Amino acid sequence: MGRGAENQGDHRGQCFDLGLPPDDNEPVDIRNMRRFQNYFNLRYQTYERFVRVIGCIADVFDVEARRADAAAQDATWHPFAAVQSNLAENAQSYIDAMAQRGVLNFGTAAGIQPRSYFRRYPALIWSYLPAIETSAALYADYVCRKIVGQPVVDSGDPQRNGESRTLGLLSTTDTRHGWLIKLAQEVRTLMPTPKPTRSGSRTGWRASC
């Protein structure tokens, strides 16, 4: 057996039925999916059924092409569930199109989504990462319980250890990462309004919960 194709460029627009014997020229991503298929069927209870994986490599990544991919794959394979690479461009368009067809989805596009997004497709989209609101609540809870009101312990300047903490929240304005902007906005709604304070010769913000 050959090593297979290391560059999947020649296989764009193709789908591979991993329930069939492997092809000598399969790209590396498809070979890795075969390993996942074998692991899943060996390790999980499938009640004497075989979980068959179909690996597809997209060709065009604009919104309409991704939606067309979802429609074609659903019509051809009638999948129970879909797993989309978070790194693929316009992955969310593919996921939305699959969910609209009643296909279960594991994973969302890069970043995390608000709860309202999951409510659009109840029980059809599952993500390893929690929703934006949940992530913000976990962060705010940690800051309030573990940081606010606790003295400085490792500032890099031994003379400042033991002082009251001066806190700040850094966030991006890069619209390419809109989920980070939304996460920071949600954190600000959960944290109390900070009051300006002066600590020694430095002016900053001292939060209280």
Sequence and secondary structure as in RCSB ss.txt:
>XXXX:A:sequence
MGRGAENQGDHRGQCFDLGLPPDDNEPVDIRNMRRFQNYFNLRYQTYERFVRVIGCIADVFDVEARRADAAAQDA
TWHPFAAVQSNLAENAQSYIDAMAQRGVLNFGTAAGIQPRSYFRRYPALIWSYLPAIETSAALYADYVCRKIVGQ
PVVDSGDPQRNGESRTLGLLSTTDTRHGWLIKLAQEVRTLMPTPKPTRSGSRTGWRASC
>XXXX:A:secstr
    BS GGGGTT EEETTS   TT BHHHHHHHHHHHHHHHHS  TT     EEE  S  SHHHHHHHHHHHHH
HH  SEEE  TTSTTHHHHHHHHHHTT EEE  SSS   HHHHHHSTTTEE SS  HHHHHHHHHHHIIIIITT 
B    S GGGTTSB  B       GGGHHHHHHHHHHHHHS   EEEEETTEEEEE   
